[in-house]
Amino acid sequence: MTDFTKPATRRSLIAGAAALGALPILAAGSAAQAAGTMAKANVKYQPTPNGANACGKCNYFLPGPKAGAPGLCKIVGGPISPTGWCILFAPKPH
């Protein structure tokens, strides 16, 4: 049990700051696990590009282990072809 009548020590303050600093990292990890839950049909996913627009050029695309291998999407669930496309396409910033 914590004794709130004692003043905070430098060690406890540093430990608390470190824990708070880890929150964005933990939140990003849980967001990554939750990402990719939207159904392909809902975003009109197709395994072929739409002109020059393809998943491999999208900001939401997470590449697979090898070049050309299916990857993941931060929004759409399931394996995603780097040459695929959906209506959520957002070009990567330059």
C-alpha positions, 0 to 999 in steps of 0.5 A: 500500500502506498503511503501518501503522507511521505514526500515523493522521492526522486526515484519514485518521480523518475519511475512514474515519468518512465511509466508515463513515457511508455504509455504512447508506446503501449497505446501504439502497440494496442492500436496496431493489434486493433488495426485491420478490423474493417472488412474488405468488402466494406472498403471495396478492396480489390487485389489489383491496382486502381491506375497508379494507386496501389496498396504498396503506395498507401500510407496505411499499408504495412509491407510483408516479410519480403518484397511483393509478399502480402502485407497488412493494412492499419485499417482493413483486416486480412492479408493485403496485396501490395498491388491491391487497392481500396476506397480508403487509399491514402498516398504515402507522404513524400 
